Amino acid sequence: MDRPQLTQIHKGWADLQAVLKSDQPVVIDGYSLTIADVVAVAMYGKSAVVTTDDATINKVQQSVDFLEDELKNGRTVYGVTTGFGGSADTRTDKLERLQIALQQHLNVGILLPSDKGLDSVQPEGIREHSLPVSIVRAMMLIRCNSLIRSHSGVRLAIPQNILSMLEKNMTPVVPLRGSISASGDLSTLSYISGMLEGNPDIFVRVGGENRAPTYLSADKALQQAGIAPIILRAKEGLGVTNGTSASCAAGCVAIYQAQQLALMSQLLTAMATEALLGTSHNFHPFISSARPHQGQTEAAINISHLLSGSKLALDNSAETVGLAQDRYALRTAPQWIGPQLEDLNLAYRQVHAEVNSTTDNPLIDVANKAIHHGGNFQAVCITSAMEKTTSAMQMLGKLMFAQSSELVNSQQNKGLPPNLSSDDPSLSFTAKGFDVNMAAYMSELAYVAHPVSSHVQSAELHNQSVNSLALIAARYTLEAVELVSLMSATYIYLLCQALDLRCLHLEFVKAAKPAIHNLLREHFGELVVSDERFGEFAAQSWNGVLEKWQSLSYLDLEDRAAVTIKESLGDLIHSLIHETTNTTTPSAATDSNILHTVELYKKQAAQTLSTIYDSTRNAFYKTQSTAQYLSPASAIVYNFVRIDLNIPFHRGLVDHPTLLAAAAPKTNGVGGDGHDGGKRPEKILGTFASEIYLTIRSGRFHDLLMKAFAV
């Protein structure tokens, strides 16, 4: 079955790997730039250059020459001989001064001294007001790709100088807010042209990955770069500023990261199905074939594939005890995720088309010797893509929240301890804080996910009466991506803890079942007439013990063991009386003997359960067998967390850093008794989740996802 979303994401990931491994820069020609190229330049410091193709370069110069000829012939051209926007009723022949006037009225964003690297006293608690460097880098690249298409009448030197600055890790400090993305991202992009002209009050961030950034005024930055300031000629200021490149830049980063999280939601759903002992039958192909939505079908195929080989998520169509089917968070996951995949697929195509578009006005058509006044700067396509993406993030985040809530709740998680605590629950609440955090993240995500486009305000003398708000929409999409990343990191930690607890329970069952059988034979074997009957008796008794054990996970160990045996005795006594009634003449003495034997069994069985669980748990702390139970895909994530990130199975209260530090001398910043001859990391729970979060945000986890989906 074709899986377009997975294919698209895998291609984007493979393309990015290829770009990053290549020793060649990204080459822009106006037509072949990919989102992977943009991400490589924006987030991984890849350099870019203008194509050396003669035909492309010649067309750029032809557009400049054609515009000059038209102006010599007295042609009125918007933004070249006229004012701007609602002021386009003015006329001038001072072409270069007009482009300066454009920059002057657009360089109006609010920036803090700290945004510019200046030492100045400013109020505490004010966040940065500058656009992230990654978005600025992407914006510079995309703007150059648009200008090289020969529709803008801009000299080749403009994109060449922009990319030269980019290669030297020099990026203008750009205000975060101020664009309504109507006539493009005018004010935002004007800081690029301000950098090119060497404006002494436009600041440039200088710095690479291996050193702290410094800040220079644009004139000094150009001097350091060995680039001469440019005097903007006819239309060149407008050509740089009048476009959607800032919105598109943020959109590229947002959609690339959002698609990763869409894959993440499917893998985490598979892991949750294992942790909650759900059934893989939820994802049976017949279900989707009866409702043939592409996204639902793909999600079901993906999750089913990810569960292949699991010893925990079996293909049971209905439960014989308890709920006959899994709750909605697992059972309807394909139906929930599917539409989000379809929306993200369309959003990706919209953003990709914009990357290789001319979003200028007016447009120069060299081939037909024409100038077209139009509205390609209206960035609604990006708004549309971003609002679908933000909505998808909210929906996927809600699914993670619902699944994690079920995982932590001992009334719903099929026998796992409350709060996923591995020690006594009276003094250990491992996941409780995480559960609250997930609610906080989800609440903020739901708020962020409101559409931005419904809040359009008329602007600029009512000329921009409809405007896309695309950059605002993209910024909030990036906020949504960040929140879902926080949720994913938290959820991954909880899943690994839950899977360990699930497999600890299975190891306990392996040891406890034969021990209880032996006690049953020792105390009641003579009362059962045959080995066959004893087998049935022992199986029924053990099932009763196990059912009670799983329902009493909220009790401390000794109490849990005692209450488990006590509450399972009713069925056992009933079976024994039935056996003795069939083999002997009932008497008070017989009943008394049975009750005495039952009392001895109760004490020994309770002690046995407590001792075996404690010893099994201590052995499990040293070496977890969890990966052996998981599907290969889930095992990749689990082993990454436990081995690569060195995030251990949490033992409860004893793992609190101050208690660890007190328990053993500190060595190289790591202390505490690990029960395995090693040392436990002295870290709070939030630090572990933070370490997972950083791998998601850095893209490292995305590599892991690709590996998991490929097994």
N, C-alpha and C positions, 0 to 999 in steps of 0.2 A: 504494500500500500504506500502510495506517495505521501511523504510527510513534508510539506512545503516549508513550514516554520523551522523545523529542525534542519532541513537542507539549507535554508537561508542563513540561519545562525552559524552552522558549521562552516559554510563558505566564508562568511564574514570573519570568523575566527581564523580559518586557514589563511585567508588573504592577509590578515594582520600579522600572523606569524611570518609569512613570506616577506612582507614589507620590513619587519623588524630585523629579520636575519640578513636581508640584503645590505650590501655596503654601498648601494646606490641611493641617492635621494629620491623622494617622490617627485615625479615630473608632472607638471600641470599643462594641459593643452586645451582646457575649456570643455572637454567632452568625456573624459575617462576617469575623472577623480571618483574614488569610492569612499564610502563611509569608513572603511578600514584604513584608508590613507589618511583621512581626517583624524581619526582616533590616534594613529601612529604619530602624527605631527603634534596633535594637541596634548596627548597624555604621556607619550614616550620620547619626546624630544627629537623625533625624526626631522631632518631638514628637507626642504623642497626647493625646486628650481623651475624656471620657465622652460618650456620645450625649446629645442633648437631647430624644430621643423621650419624650414624656410617659408612654406606656404602659410602657416599659421602666423608667423612673425610679419610677413608681408601684408596680410589682411589687417593686422593691428595698425600698421602704418597707413594703410589705405583708408581706414576709417578716420584717422586723424587728418589726412590730406583732404578727404571728401568734406569733412566738417569745415575745415579752413576755407575751402572753395565756396561752400554755401554761404559762409559768413561774409566773404569778400563780395559776393553777389547780393548782399543785403538781406539774406534770409533771417527771419525771426525764429529763434530757437529757444525754447523754454530753458531757463536756468543758465543760459549762455549770453543772451541779450536781454532777458527779462528778469524780473524779480522771481521770488520763489513762492510756491503754494498760492495762498490767497493774495499775495502781493505780486503776482505775475502780470498785473496790469501796468507795471512800470517797464521802461525800456532804458538801455544804456549801451554805449559803445566801449565802455571801460571794462573789457572782458576779464583781465587778470584781477583788477580791483574787486570785481563782482565775486570772484571765487574766494577772495579773502573775506569779503563781507559774509559769504556763506559760512565759512569757518567760524567767524566771530559770533554769529548768532546761534551756532550749534554747540560751541564749547561752553555749555552752561551747566554741566552735571556737577553734583555736590560730591566732593572727595574730602577725606580727612587728611591732615598733615601726615598721620601715620601711614595712610595709603601710599603716600609719595616718598616714604622713607625719611621724612623730616622730623627733627627733634622739636617737639612743641607740646606744651601742656594742653591736654584735652580732657573732657569729662570721662570718668570711668564708665565702663559698661556699654560703650558705643561699639557696635559691630563694624567690621570693615564695610566700606561703601564702594569697593572696587570689584569689578568683574573678575572671576577666577582666571588665573593665567592660562589654564588649559583652554578656556573658552576664547580668550583673546587670541591665542595661537591659531585655533581653528578658524576664527573669524578672519584673521589676516590671510590665511591660506585660501579660504573659500572666496574672499573678495578678489584675490588675484586670479583665481580660476574663472570668475565671471568676467573680469576686465580683459582677459586674454582671448575672449570669444569674438573680439573685433566689433562689438555692437555699441561701444561706449565712447569712442573718439578720444581715448586716453593713450598717451605715449607708452611704449614698452618699458621705459625707465621706471614708471610708477610701480607696476608689479615686481619688477626686478629689485628695486630698492626695498620694497616691503619684505620680500623673501630674503634679501641679504641681511636685514635686521633680524629676521626670524632665525636665520642660521647662526647668528651671533648671540642668540638667546636674549634679544632685546625686544621687549614688548611694551607698548604704551600702557600707562595706568588708565583704565577706562572706567567711568562711573557704572555702578551696578544698575541704577535705575534711571529713568528718563525717556525711554523709548516706548512709543505706542505701536511701533512697527506698521505704520500706515504708509508713509512715503519712505518705506524701508526703515532701517534702524539709524536714522539720521544722526542724532547727537552721539550715539554710541560709536558709530564709524568715523565720526569727525575727529576722534582722537588719533586715528591712524594718519589722516591727512595732516593733522597738527604736528605729529611726529615727523612726517616727511618734509614739512616746511621749516622744521627746526624751531618751533614755537618755544620760547624759554619758559613758559608756564605750563607746558605739557610735559609730564614726567614719564620717564622710560625706566622700566624695571630691567636690570641687567643681572643675569645670574643663571647658572646651570644646576645640574643635579648635585654636583660635588662641592659647591660652595654657596655660602649665604648670599642672597641677592643684595645688590646695591641699587641706588636710584640716582639717575642723572636727569637734568633738564634735557629736553629734546635736542637743543642746539649742541650741547656737550656730548650727548649720546651719539649723534651723527658724526661729530668730530672724532670721537673715539673709534667709531666704526669705519672711518675713512670714507664716508659717504657725503657728498655735497648736498646741502639743502636744495629742495626743489621749489621753484616758483610755479605755482599751479596755473596752467594755461586754461584756455577756454574749455569749459565743461569738466576739467579734471577733478576739481573739488567735488562737484556734483557726482562724477563717476565713481569716486571712492565712497561717498557717503550715502548715495541714493540707492540702497539695496537691502536685501534681507539677510546678509551674511552673518550678522550677529545672532539672529534668531535661528538660522540654519546651523550655525556652529553649535549652539547649545542643544539644538535638536539632534544633531549627530551623536553627541556624547550621551544624551538622554536615551535615545532609542537603542543604541548599542548596549548600554548597561541594562536597560529594561528588558531586552530580549534575554540577557543572561539570567535575570531573575525569573523570567517566565519558565526557563528550563529548570531553574532551581526549585520552583514550586512543584514541578512534576517529580523531581527526584526526592524532595522532602516528603511528598505525599506517599511515595513508595516506601520510604523509611518509616513513616508513621504507620502505614499499613502493617509493617512488620512489628513495630513496637507495641501496637494495640492488638496484635493477633487478629488483624482483619483478614478478609478473604480477597484473593486475587480475582475471584469471580466477578467482583465489581466492574472489572475492566474487560469482560468477555466481549469478543468482537460482535456477537449477535446483537448485543444491546445497542451499539452504535449503528449497526447496519439497519436497525429498525427506525433509526432517526438520523439520517445521513448528513449531518453537519460536518464539514471538513475539520474544523477545529476540535470538536468533540472526539471524532474518530482518531485524529492524530494524538490527542492527549491520552486516550485509552490505550492505543498501541504503545506509546512511549512508556507509560507507567507499567503496563503489563510486561514489557521488555525489561524494564528496570527491576522488576520483581522476580525475573527468571532465575531459578536456582535457590530461592529462599527456602529455608526450613521453618520459617515462622508464618509467612503469609501463604496459606494453602488454598487450593481451589475448592472451597466449600461453598455450595450455593445457599445453604441456610444453616444456622446454628441450631443445635438440639437443646441447648440450655441457654437461658437468658434471651436477649434480643435475637430475633430470627435473622436479622441482617445488620450490617454495620450502620452507624449513624451517618447523617448526611455529609459530614466533613470528609469522610472517606468515600462513601458509596456514590456520591454525586460529583466527585472531583472532576471527572472528564467533562461533565455537562457545565461545570462552573468555569473550568480553565479554558475550555474550547473556544468560546467567543472571544476571550482575551487574546488568544493566539491569532485569530482572524484579524482582530483590530490591530495588533502589533505588526502583523504582516503588511497590512495596508499602510500603516504609519511609516514603516521602513521604506516602502516604495515612494511615498510622498516626499520624505526627506531626501532620499537618494536622487530623485528627479530635481529637487531644488539645488543640490550640490553642483549640478552641471547645467544651471540655468543662468540666463541673463536677467537680472532683476533691476535693471537701470531704467531711467527715463530722462530724455527721449532715447529711442533706439535708432542706431544707424544701420541701414541696410545697404552695404557697399555694393553688392551684386546688382541691385535694382536702383541704385542711386536715389535712395529715399531716406527720409527721417520720419520716424513714427513716434507720436506722442501717445503714451498709453499708461498702463498701471501695473506692470509686472513687479513693482515694489510692494504691492499689497500682499502681505505674508500670511494670508488666511490658510493656505495649504499647510504651513508649519503649525499654525494654531490648531487646525483640524487634527494633524498628526499627534501633537502634544496632548490635546485633551483626550484623545483615545488612549494614549499611552498612560496618562495620569489615572484615568478611570480603570485601566487594566491593572495598574499597580495597586489601586485601592481594593479591587476585587481579589487579587492574588494575596494581598496582605490580610484581607478578611479570612480567606481560607486558611492561611497559616495560623492566624489567631484562633480560629475555631478548633483546628487540629491540636494546637499546643494546649489550649484550655482543657480539652478532653484528656490529653496525655497526663496532665498534672493532677487531675481530679480523680481521687481513688474510688469515687462512686461510678466512674465511667471508663476507667482505664484497664479493666479486666485484671485486677489483682495487683497492680503495681502499687507501691506505698504512696501515701499522700505526700505531695510536694517532691516526689521522686527522691526522698531521703533514704539512704541505704542503712542508716542506723536507727536508733529508737526515735519514733516520731514525736515523743513528748519533749525532746530537746533538740530537734533537728528539723529545719524547714527549707531545705536546699533550694527548691524551685519557686518558693512562694514569692520572693522578690522579683524573680524573672517574670512570673505570671502577671504581676502588677505592671511591670515595665512593658510587657506586650500590650496590655490594655492602654497604657499611655501612648505608645507608638501608634497603635491602631486609631485611637481617638484623633491624634494629630493628623494622621494620614487621611482619615475621613474628611477632616476639615479642609486640608490642602487640596483634596480631589474635586472641590467644587469648580465648575467651569469658569474660566476667566472671560471668555468671549461675550458673556452676557452682561459685562460691566463696561462696555465701550462708552466713552465720553467724546462728544464732538470737540474738535480741536482746530487750532490754527485758522482763525477767522471763519470757522465752519467749512473750510475747504476739506479738511480731513474729518468729514462727518461720519464716515465709517472707517474704522481702523482695526487692525487684526489683533493687537496686543500679543503678538506671537512671542516676543522675547520674554514677556511676563509669564505667558503660558509655559514656555520652555523652562524658565527658572523654577516654576512651581513643580514641573515634572521632575526636575533634578532633585527638588526637595522630597518628592514622593519616592524617587529611586533611593535616596539616602535612608528614608524611614523604612522602606521594605528591606533594605540591606541590614539595618539594625535588627529588624524582626527576624530576618533569615539567620543572622549570626546567633541570636538568642535561641532560636528554635533548633538550630544545629546542635548547640550545646545540650539542650534539653533532650533531643532525640538520642544523642550518644549516651547520656546518662540513663535514659529509659531503656534503651536496648541492652545496656549492661545489666540493669536490674532485671529485665526480662530473662536474660540468659543466665544470670545468677539464680533466678528461680528455677529454671530448667535443670541446672546443675544440682540444686538442692533436691528437686524431685527425684533425680537419678539416684541420689544417695539415700533419701528418706524413705522412698517406697519399699525397697527390700528390707530396710530396718524395721519398718512398721509391720510388714508381712511376717517377719521373724517373730516379733512380739505377739502377733495374733496367733501364730502357730504354737508358740510357747505356752500361751495362756488358755487358748481355746481349741487347740488342735484336736484334743481327745473328745470334744463335744460334737465335732462335725464328722459325719459317718464316712466320708470318702474324700480322696484327694480332689476329685472333680468338684464336689460340693464345697470343699474348703477354698478352692480357687475362686469360686463365685462369691463366697462369703468374704474372702480377703479383698477381692476387687471392689465389692460394694462398700466395704468398710473404708478402704483407702480413698475411694471417690468421695465419700462423705467427709473424710478428713481434709482432702484437698480443697473441696468446695468451701468448707468453713475457713481454712487457712487463707484462701484468697480473699474472702470477704472481710477478714479481720486485720487487714494490713495497717489499719490506723492504730493498732495497739503496739506497745513495746514488746520486745521479743519474748520474754518469759510469760507475760500475760497472754500474748497471742498464742503461744504454744499450749498453755493451760486451757484457755477458753476454746481453742480449736478442738481439743480432745473432748472436753466436757460437752460441747454442743453437738459433737458427732456421735455421742454414746447412745442416743435414742434409737437410731436405726440399728446400731450394733446389738444392743440388748434385745430388741425385737427379733432380730435374726437368730440370736442364740436361743431365746425361749422357743422359737419355732423349731429349731433343730432338736432341742432336748425333748420337746413335746412329742416329736415323731419317733424318738428312740428310747425314751424312758417314761416311766409313770411320773407325772409331775408331783412334786411335794414341796413343802416349805423348805426342807433341807436343800433340795436341788436349787430352788430359787436363791436361797441364802448363799450357797456356794458360788453360784454364778455372779451374784452381786459382789461378793468378796473378791472374786477373780477380776471382775471388771474394775474394781477400785484399784487393785494392784496395777492392772494394765494402764489405767488412766494416769497414774503417777509416772510410770516408766515411759509411757508413750509421750507425755508432755515433755519430760526431761530429754527424751531422744530427739524430738523435733527441735527443741531449743539448742541442744548441743550440736546436732548436725548442721543446722542453719548457720550457727556461729562459726563453726569450723569451715564450712563451705564458703561462707562470706570472706573469712580471712584469707583463705586460699585464693579466692577470686580477686581480692584486692591485689595480690601479688601478680597473678597472671589471668587475664581475661580470655575466655574462649569465645567471646561474642562474634568475632569475624567468621567463625566456622558456621554459625547459624544464618548469617546474612546472605542476601543475594550478592553476587560479585560487584554490582554497581554500588550498593549500599556499603559494602566492605571498603571500597575505595575511599569514600568519605570518612567512614569510621576510622580507618587506619591513618588517614591524613591527620585527623584531629588528635588521635591518641599517640601516634608515633612521630609524625613530622612536626606537629605543633607542640608535642609533649604536654598535652592537656589531659590529666589523669581522670580516671573514674573517681567521682567525689565520694569520700567516705563519710561525710557528714560533719558534725561539730568538731571532731578531732582535726579536721583539715583547715580550721580557721588559722590564719597566719600567726597570730600571737600565741596560740596554743602550740602550733608546730615549732615556733622559735623557742618556746620554753621546754619542749620535749627533747631537743637534741642540740648540740653545739652547731652553730652556723658555719658552713664552709662555702666560700666563694659566693656568698649571697643566697645560698639555698640551704634550707634547714628542715628539720622535722624527720620523724621516723616514718619511713615509707613501708615498713613491714616486709620489704623485699630486699633489704640490704642496701637500698639506695636512699636518696633523699627526695622529699616531696617539695615541689615549688611553693614558696611562701607567697601565695597570690590570693587575692580576694576573687570571688566568683565573677565580678564584673570585668576583671582583667582577662580572664579566660575568654569571655564573650568578646571582649575588645580585640583579642588576637585573631579570633575567627573573622570578625568584622573587617579587619585590615586586609586579610587575604581576599575577601570579597571585593573590596574597593580597589585593590591594587590590580585585580584581574587574575591573580594567581588561582583563585578558586574556579574561575571560568575554564582554565586549562584542565582542572580536575573534572569539571562537568563534562567536557568534551570526551575525556577518557571514560567516564562512567557511562555515557550514552553509547560509546563505541563497543563496550564489552558484550 
